[in-house]
Amino acid sequence: MSLDARERLIVALDVPSVKAAEGMVARLGESVWFYKIGYQLAFAGGLPLAQQLIAAGKQVFLDLKLHDIGNTVAKGVESVAALGASFLTVHAYPQTMHAAVDARKGSGLRLLAVTVLTSYDDADLAAAGYDFTVPELVAERAAQARDIGVDGLVCSAEEAAKLRTIASAGMVLVTPGIRPSGAEKGDQKRIMTPAAAIAAGADHLVVGRPIIAAPDPKSAAEAIIAEIAAAARP
């Protein structure tokens, strides 16, 4: 997939208010083209901000992880498509994915299936009642997403190489849990550096705290973009 290195970096606006998000976007300026808005900001006025970012020429990833009865998912997807967002996450349950794929037809919205959250390990799945290891469940759900027509997958970077063998040619792989060398792991259990994630086959890297908590967020973002560009170079 031919993507500009800046487009491959998605900065997670995991901040508590629209004011804080606007301040971060202003600090990052033209260094960052793509932003993720998750629960924290979405529930604090982040959806109107998403419209503003899109109007300003930025791309927006709404990480809302939809999962509900089919009709409710479909209506939510239709609303997100009308906003002009680039990516939307849904949980990788077949009924949910079918409803979402049908609802986004005719729009530019791309759906990403969340297979297994990157904070989960095998013990977490066992505690939730699953008789699968993380790799087994990720592979099963990825294959279902491919067959249903979902546009991409959210996965840990360590899973990207395997998922490239499962995903169809046009599917994108979006990887959270990215930490530059020396950064703290935080609550992520399956992490990788930007260069390693690109080498493993990831298309987009989601980075939050290593950028937004940095003393100089713009410099931190530029360093990651440079690492992405170097890793993606033939």
Secondary structure, 3 states (H helix, E strand, C coil): CCCCHHHHEEEECCCCCHHHHHHHHHHHHHHCCEEEECHHHHHHHHHHHHHHHHHCCCEEEEEEEECCCHHHHHHHHHHHHHHCCCEEEEECCHHHHHHHHHHCCCCCCEEEEECCCCCCCHHHHHHCCCCCCHHHHHHHHHHHHHHHCCCEEECCHHHHHHHHCCCCCCCEEEECCECCCCCCCCCCCCCECHHHHHHHCCCEEEECHHHHCCCCHHHHHHHHHHHHHHHHCC
